Each structure stands twice: as structure tokens, then as C-alpha cells.
Amino acid sequence: MSNKKVRAGHRVFLTKVIEEAEERLQDEYAAIGKAELLKWKASLEEQLEKILPLDAQILAELGADKKVTEEEVGEEIERSGRLKADAMQALASIEE
């Protein structure tokens, strides 16, 4: 299985965790327990640990492929950076 396919699966899960955490954290009437916060934090950190090395490997593969344009590399970096930033924002919200 390719690194891109594996990463895609992790990205889907990470995105769902981010959305769930942010939705619940923004609901002022939600009763959020410490266990739920710890679950979200652990899931986010675990997925980041899996995705970040895959991002680096995929970027290296793209950079070595002469058929890949600078725009494609830039788009890859942007998508990866955006998801990492979203995850870091969710982690910061959980810490609050």
C-alpha cells in the first residue's frame, strides 16, 4: 500500500477527531469530562505522530520525481500544513 493511501486514512480519522472536538468545545452547554478531553488529545497526538513522517516521506518522493511540478509540491505542503495547524489548534483548545 502506498504512503499516500495510508496517510489518507489517517487524515480522514484526524479530521473527524478535530471536528468532533471543536464542535463539542464550542457548545457552551456541553458537559465535557476530563476523560473525553484526554481521549481527543491522545487521538490527535497519535495521528500527528503517524501523519508527519508520512508527509515527509511523500514530500521527498514528490521532490525526487521529475514529473511533479513545483505547484504540485506546493499544494502538498499547503494541505499538510493546514491539517497540522488545525490539529494544533484543536490541541490548544483542549488544553484550555
N, CA and C atoms as an extended XYZ file, in Angstrom:
288
Properties=species:S:1:pos:R:3:atomname:S:1:resname:S:1:resid:I:1 pbc="F F F"
N         0.857       -1.175        0.000 N   MET     1
C         0.000        0.000        0.000 CA  MET     1
C         0.904        1.239        0.000 C   MET     1
N         0.510        2.223       -0.745 N   SER     2
C         1.332        3.430       -0.869 CA  SER     2
C         1.213        4.307        0.379 C   SER     2
N         2.239        5.115        0.586 N   ASN     3
C         2.235        6.054        1.707 CA  ASN     3
C         1.058        7.014        1.617 C   ASN     3
N         0.709        7.413        0.393 N   LYS     4
C        -0.407        8.351        0.221 CA  LYS     4
C        -1.726        7.733        0.685 C   LYS     4
N        -1.935        6.455        0.384 N   LYS     5
C        -3.177        5.794        0.790 CA  LYS     5
C        -3.245        5.648        2.310 C   LYS     5
N        -2.130        5.274        2.916 N   VAL     6
C        -2.092        5.137        4.371 CA  VAL     6
C        -2.348        6.488        5.022 C   VAL     6
N        -1.669        7.515        4.528 N   ARG     7
C        -1.843        8.850        5.085 CA  ARG     7
C        -3.280        9.339        4.903 C   ARG     7
N        -3.885        9.028        3.775 N   ALA     8
C        -5.264        9.457        3.531 CA  ALA     8
C        -6.199        8.918        4.603 C   ALA     8
N        -6.000        7.667        4.977 N   GLY     9
C        -6.817        7.089        6.042 CA  GLY     9
C        -6.614        7.795        7.363 C   GLY     9
N        -5.370        8.078        7.694 N   HIS    10
C        -5.075        8.790        8.940 CA  HIS    10
C        -5.627       10.208        8.893 C   HIS    10
N        -5.561       10.846        7.738 N   ARG    11
C        -6.097       12.213        7.609 CA  ARG    11
C        -7.598       12.244        7.839 C   ARG    11
N        -8.306       11.259        7.307 N   VAL    12
C        -9.758       11.198        7.497 CA  VAL    12
C       -10.086       11.091        8.980 C   VAL    12
N        -9.395       10.178        9.665 N   PHE    13
C        -9.648        9.999       11.092 CA  PHE    13
C        -9.287       11.261       11.870 C   PHE    13
N        -8.136       11.842       11.570 N   LEU    14
C        -7.700       13.058       12.259 CA  LEU    14
C        -8.704       14.184       12.053 C   LEU    14
N        -9.181       14.348       10.848 N   THR    15
C       -10.165       15.394       10.548 CA  THR    15
C       -11.442       15.184       11.355 C   THR    15
N       -11.883       13.936       11.472 N   LYS    16
C       -13.096       13.651       12.250 CA  LYS    16
C       -12.901       13.975       13.725 C   LYS    16
N       -11.739       13.641       14.273 N   VAL    17
C       -11.464       13.945       15.676 CA  VAL    17
C       -11.430       15.457       15.892 C   VAL    17
N       -10.779       16.175       14.991 N   ILE    18
C       -10.716       17.631       15.089 CA  ILE    18
C       -12.124       18.221       15.071 C   ILE    18
N       -12.933       17.787       14.120 N   GLU    19
C       -14.296       18.318       14.002 CA  GLU    19
C       -15.124       18.015       15.242 C   GLU    19
N       -15.030       16.780       15.741 N   GLU    20
C       -15.793       16.401       16.930 CA  GLU    20
C       -15.368       17.237       18.136 C   GLU    20
N       -14.067       17.359       18.336 N   ALA    21
C       -13.570       18.113       19.484 CA  ALA    21
C       -13.974       19.579       19.391 C   ALA    21
N       -13.780       20.196       18.237 N   GLU    22
C       -14.108       21.609       18.094 CA  GLU    22
C       -15.603       21.866       18.250 C   GLU    22
N       -16.418       20.979       17.703 N   GLU    23
C       -17.868       21.142       17.809 CA  GLU    23
C       -18.310       21.084       19.269 C   GLU    23
N       -17.792       20.103       19.979 N   ARG    24
C       -18.182       19.960       21.386 CA  ARG    24
C       -17.611       21.079       22.247 C   ARG    24
N       -16.385       21.501       21.952 N   LEU    25
C       -15.767       22.560       22.755 CA  LEU    25
C       -16.450       23.909       22.547 C   LEU    25
N       -17.055       24.119       21.389 N   GLN    26
C       -17.739       25.380       21.108 CA  GLN    26
C       -19.152       25.417       21.673 C   GLN    26
N       -19.687       24.255       22.047 N   ASP    27
C       -21.029       24.183       22.617 CA  ASP    27
C       -20.941       24.518       24.107 C   ASP    27
N       -21.376       25.718       24.452 N   GLU    28
C       -21.231       26.184       25.825 CA  GLU    28
C       -22.045       25.355       26.818 C   GLU    28
N       -23.005       24.577       26.324 N   TYR    29
C       -23.847       23.778       27.208 CA  TYR    29
C       -23.389       22.325       27.302 C   TYR    29
N       -22.351       21.986       26.562 N   ALA    30
C       -21.871       20.605       26.564 CA  ALA    30
C       -21.127       20.312       27.861 C   ALA    30
N       -21.458       19.192       28.429 N   ALA    31
C       -20.741       18.736       29.613 CA  ALA    31
C       -19.623       17.825       29.126 C   ALA    31
N       -18.414       18.345       29.167 N   ILE    32
C       -17.268       17.596       28.657 CA  ILE    32
C       -16.406       17.167       29.833 C   ILE    32
N       -16.252       15.872       29.965 N   GLY    33
C       -15.453       15.348       31.065 CA  GLY    33
C       -13.977       15.287       30.719 C   GLY    33
N       -13.184       15.159       31.752 N   LYS    34
C       -11.737       15.082       31.575 CA  LYS    34
C       -11.361       13.877       30.708 C   LYS    34
N       -12.056       12.773       30.879 N   ALA    35
C       -11.753       11.566       30.102 CA  ALA    35
C       -11.942       11.812       28.611 C   ALA    35
N       -12.995       12.545       28.259 N   GLU    36
C       -13.245       12.843       26.850 CA  GLU    36
C       -12.157       13.760       26.287 C   GLU    36
N       -11.759       14.744       27.061 N   LEU    37
C       -10.679       15.640       26.636 CA  LEU    37
C        -9.376       14.868       26.430 C   LEU    37
N        -9.075       13.979       27.366 N   LEU    38
C        -7.858       13.176       27.242 CA  LEU    38
C        -7.915       12.246       26.035 C   LEU    38
N        -9.099       11.721       25.738 N   LYS    39
C        -9.270       10.848       24.564 CA  LYS    39
C        -8.982       11.622       23.294 C   LYS    39
N        -9.546       12.815       23.170 N   TRP    40
C        -9.309       13.642       21.981 CA  TRP    40
C        -7.831       14.001       21.858 C   TRP    40
N        -7.245       14.414       22.969 N   LYS    41
C        -5.833       14.799       22.956 CA  LYS    41
C        -4.957       13.625       22.515 C   LYS    41
N        -5.196       12.456       23.076 N   ALA    42
C        -4.403       11.273       22.717 CA  ALA    42
C        -4.590       10.910       21.252 C   ALA    42
N        -5.820       10.975       20.773 N   SER    43
C        -6.087       10.648       19.367 CA  SER    43
C        -5.393       11.628       18.428 C   SER    43
N        -5.471       12.908       18.749 N   LEU    44
C        -4.832       13.926       17.917 CA  LEU    44
C        -3.315       13.734       17.889 C   LEU    44
N        -2.733       13.530       19.055 N   GLU    45
C        -1.280       13.366       19.121 CA  GLU    45
C        -0.828       12.102       18.402 C   GLU    45
N        -1.585       11.021       18.572 N   GLU    46
C        -1.246        9.756       17.906 CA  GLU    46
C        -1.304        9.888       16.390 C   GLU    46
N        -2.348       10.534       15.894 N   GLN    47
C        -2.474       10.686       14.447 CA  GLN    47
C        -1.393       11.604       13.888 C   GLN    47
N        -1.056       12.659       14.614 N   LEU    48
C         0.031       13.539       14.166 CA  LEU    48
C         1.347       12.772       14.096 C   LEU    48
N         1.600       11.908       15.091 N   GLU    49
C         2.826       11.105       15.095 CA  GLU    49
C         2.896       10.181       13.880 C   GLU    49
N         1.750        9.749       13.401 N   LYS    50
C         1.711        8.864       12.232 CA  LYS    50
C         1.775        9.647       10.922 C   LYS    50
N         1.097       10.771       10.879 N   ILE    51
C         0.978       11.535        9.638 CA  ILE    51
C         2.248       12.319        9.300 C   ILE    51
N         2.869       12.933       10.275 N   LEU    52
C         4.022       13.791        9.996 CA  LEU    52
C         5.169       13.054        9.293 C   LEU    52
N         5.549       11.843        9.732 N   PRO    53
C         6.592       11.124        8.985 CA  PRO    53
C         6.141       10.742        7.571 C   PRO    53
N         4.868       10.398        7.428 N   LEU    54
C         4.348       10.083        6.095 CA  LEU    54
C         4.400       11.308        5.197 C   LEU    54
N         4.050       12.475        5.750 N   ASP    55
C         4.136       13.716        4.980 CA  ASP    55
C         5.561       13.933        4.476 C   ASP    55
N         6.533       13.722        5.350 N   ALA    56
C         7.933       13.928        4.973 CA  ALA    56
C         8.366       12.948        3.891 C   ALA    56
N         7.952       11.693        4.017 N   GLN    57
C         8.303       10.683        3.013 CA  GLN    57
C         7.670       11.012        1.664 C   GLN    57
N         6.411       11.374        1.694 N   ILE    58
C         5.701       11.684        0.455 CA  ILE    58
C         6.301       12.922       -0.199 C   ILE    58
N         6.625       13.921        0.577 N   LEU    59
C         7.236       15.129        0.035 CA  LEU    59
C         8.596       14.811       -0.598 C   LEU    59
N         9.368       13.947        0.043 N   ALA    60
C        10.657       13.548       -0.518 CA  ALA    60
C        10.463       12.803       -1.842 C   ALA    60
N         9.460       11.936       -1.897 N   GLU    61
C         9.160       11.204       -3.126 CA  GLU    61
C         8.745       12.159       -4.240 C   GLU    61
N         7.905       13.122       -3.905 N   LEU    62
C         7.460       14.098       -4.897 CA  LEU    62
C         8.627       14.950       -5.394 C   LEU    62
N         9.478       15.358       -4.463 N   GLY    63
C        10.628       16.178       -4.832 CA  GLY    63
C        11.597       15.447       -5.745 C   GLY    63
N        11.682       14.135       -5.590 N   ALA    64
C        12.596       13.342       -6.412 CA  ALA    64
C        12.005       12.991       -7.779 C   ALA    64
N        10.696       13.112       -7.905 N   ASP    65
C        10.016       12.768       -9.163 CA  ASP    65
C        10.073       13.966      -10.116 C   ASP    65
N        10.776       13.827      -11.201 N   LYS    66
C        10.951       14.929      -12.151 CA  LYS    66
C         9.651       15.307      -12.861 C   LYS    66
N         8.658       14.431      -12.828 N   LYS    67
C         7.375       14.708      -13.477 CA  LYS    67
C         6.488       15.622      -12.618 C   LYS    67
N         6.800       15.716      -11.331 N   VAL    68
C         5.989       16.503      -10.406 CA  VAL    68
C         6.417       17.965      -10.476 C   VAL    68
N         5.435       18.852      -10.621 N   THR    69
C         5.727       20.287      -10.738 CA  THR    69
C         5.894       20.929       -9.362 C   THR    69
N         6.456       22.130       -9.372 N   GLU    70
C         6.596       22.887       -8.130 CA  GLU    70
C         5.227       23.204       -7.540 C   GLU    70
N         4.255       23.448       -8.396 N   GLU    71
C         2.898       23.727       -7.921 CA  GLU    71
C         2.327       22.532       -7.163 C   GLU    71
N         2.549       21.334       -7.684 N   GLU    72
C         2.048       20.131       -7.015 CA  GLU    72
C         2.722       19.946       -5.657 C   GLU    72
N         4.012       20.211       -5.602 N   VAL    73
C         4.726       20.133       -4.331 CA  VAL    73
C         4.173       21.186       -3.367 C   VAL    73
N         3.963       22.384       -3.854 N   GLY    74
C         3.417       23.454       -3.030 CA  GLY    74
C         2.035       23.119       -2.490 C   GLY    74
N         1.190       22.538       -3.332 N   GLU    75
C        -0.153       22.139       -2.903 CA  GLU    75
C        -0.078       21.073       -1.820 C   GLU    75
N         0.846       20.143       -1.983 N   GLU    76
C         1.035       19.087       -0.983 CA  GLU    76
C         1.454       19.684        0.353 C   GLU    76
N         2.386       20.606        0.314 N   ILE    77
C         2.857       21.263        1.539 CA  ILE    77
C         1.723       22.050        2.187 C   ILE    77
N         0.934       22.743        1.375 N   GLU    78
C        -0.175       23.533        1.904 CA  GLU    78
C        -1.225       22.653        2.582 C   GLU    78
N        -1.621       21.574        1.930 N   ARG    79
C        -2.625       20.661        2.515 CA  ARG    79
C        -2.121       20.072        3.826 C   ARG    79
N        -0.885       19.640        3.826 N   SER    80
C        -0.308       19.043        5.031 CA  SER    80
C        -0.215       20.069        6.154 C   SER    80
N         0.229       21.262        5.808 N   GLY    81
C         0.366       22.317        6.802 CA  GLY    81
C        -0.961       22.742        7.393 C   GLY    81
N        -1.975       22.813        6.550 N   ARG    82
C        -3.307       23.218        7.011 CA  ARG    82
C        -3.856       22.205        8.019 C   ARG    82
N        -3.718       20.912        7.713 N   LEU    83
C        -4.225       19.883        8.615 CA  LEU    83
C        -3.446       19.891        9.929 C   LEU    83
N        -2.141       20.058        9.862 N   LYS    84
C        -1.325       20.126       11.080 CA  LYS    84
C        -1.743       21.328       11.920 C   LYS    84
N        -1.956       22.476       11.284 N   ALA    85
C        -2.381       23.679       12.012 CA  ALA    85
C        -3.738       23.468       12.681 C   ALA    85
N        -4.664       22.820       11.972 N   ASP    86
C        -5.980       22.535       12.552 CA  ASP    86
C        -5.849       21.626       13.770 C   ASP    86
N        -4.994       20.620       13.667 N   ALA    87
C        -4.793       19.700       14.780 CA  ALA    87
C        -4.164       20.419       15.970 C   ALA    87
N        -3.198       21.277       15.702 N   MET    88
C        -2.548       22.019       16.772 CA  MET    88
C        -3.528       22.988       17.444 C   MET    88
N        -4.420       23.591       16.653 N   GLN    89
C        -5.444       24.482       17.214 CA  GLN    89
C        -6.396       23.687       18.110 C   GLN    89
N        -6.786       22.510       17.656 N   ALA    90
C        -7.671       21.667       18.476 CA  ALA    90
C        -6.979       21.265       19.773 C   ALA    90
N        -5.700       20.927       19.694 N   LEU    91
C        -4.947       20.581       20.906 CA  LEU    91
C        -4.890       21.763       21.866 C   LEU    91
N        -4.662       22.953       21.330 N   ALA    92
C        -4.624       24.156       22.173 CA  ALA    92
C        -5.976       24.401       22.830 C   ALA    92
N        -7.057       24.189       22.098 N   SER    93
C        -8.402       24.369       22.652 CA  SER    93
C        -8.660       23.358       23.763 C   SER    93
N        -8.203       22.146       23.565 N   ILE    94
C        -8.373       21.110       24.592 CA  ILE    94
C        -7.600       21.479       25.843 C   ILE    94
N        -6.394       22.000       25.669 N   GLU    95
C        -5.564       22.384       26.811 CA  GLU    95
C        -6.214       23.512       27.615 C   GLU    95
N        -6.936       24.405       26.946 N   GLU    96
C        -7.621       25.497       27.650 CA  GLU    96
C        -8.650       24.925       28.577 C   GLU    96
